């Protein structure tokens, strides 16, 4: 709770800038896009991918963008347990006819050993093959290449033998990972960056921002910092949130949810961006109706590791600004209510400086969380259909296989429709009550 309060206090006075219309025009995703996330088990965790989807649905509720997670555990540039790479690309990418594809591979390709030139060459050749195959099949596809996320060598030192035991869930040692393995991943990421620049692809760095967050988090709370990437390889929600931020930044995602400034003394609206303000009334309490065109990020502040990751990053400034500024007030303190729900009590000085509503427990934040719950749900249905039916049974003569998959597709579509409906703006009644 102390961490949550400190995080909110840190963020509460931040203000948003820029034109929402211009921000939407510069955002890389467009109405009608289909996005396929391609990668290994880190992508298959469906966390950074879900956070990205939830951001898009809540920040641009009028856009119709389809998201498909095609990550598979143990995947490399040549394929993996899901099949050879050409099978994977045909079945799990091209079949969806995406207009946008993201690729994050490297954690397995480095083989969890010191840098090896032959292994590196296999990675570079295989990566180029993926790009060339997809471009040939889908002319005009917009590809985002991702520098691989880190192996955590920040929060826990290597052991006396100069490495790390990578443990299975039962606690047994699955493999040894040498100290310095993240430097191997950084080298692979440099290739990805250079390839992206040569091929005019979008490039996202999911390594250095996460490492920087880990370093800051360790200085504040070493024990909780370890939970950002619990097994050093597969991030928890806090780590994935920073990874999602990196991808959204690469796509020119706007920070602003909405922005409102009111002059209480003059009884007029000074500024309203990405929102509509009506019914402004000053009679003891200050009241108005506000209908934003977007929702804040759905953040689970009860997750201590996630809250720490947010505190140790620029995520709020970069993606989650919802400023409210009220000047000309006379009382020392005011209670803010939205739709009759208590939000918090603020001083006149705080209100005059500006509050960031996005980090507060507002009805809008609760609405965004409901959207994200539906995002997780439809992705889970897709995963079950894909992993449990389509792939393992594709060569089996089951008469009810296709009808079963069709039913799951219809259910997922129904949940996506509910997700989009839940994300639509609602008019909210604001009250500032003198205390």
Secondary structure, 3 states (H helix, E strand, C coil): CHHHHHHHHHHCCCCCCCCHHHHHHHCCCCCCCEEEEEECHHHHCCCHHHHHHHHHHHHCCCCCCEEEEEECCCCECCEECCEEHHHHHHHHCHHHCCCEEEEECCCCCCCCCCCCHHHHHHHHHHHHHHHHHHHHHCCCCEEEEEECCCCCCCCCCCCCCCEEEEECCCCCEEEEEECCHHHHHHHHHHHHHHHHHHCCCEEEECCHHHHHHHHHHHHHCHHHHHHHHCCCCCCCHHHHHHHHHHHHHHCCCCCEEEEEEEECCCCEEEEEECEEEEEEEECCCEEEEEEECCCCCCCCCCCHHHHHHHHCCCHHHHHCEEEEEEECCCCCEEEEEECCEEEEEEEHHHHHHCEEHHHCCCHHHHHHHHHHHHHHHHHHHHHHHHHHHHHHHCCCCCCCHHHHHHHHHHHHHHHHHHHHHHCCCCCEEEEEEEC
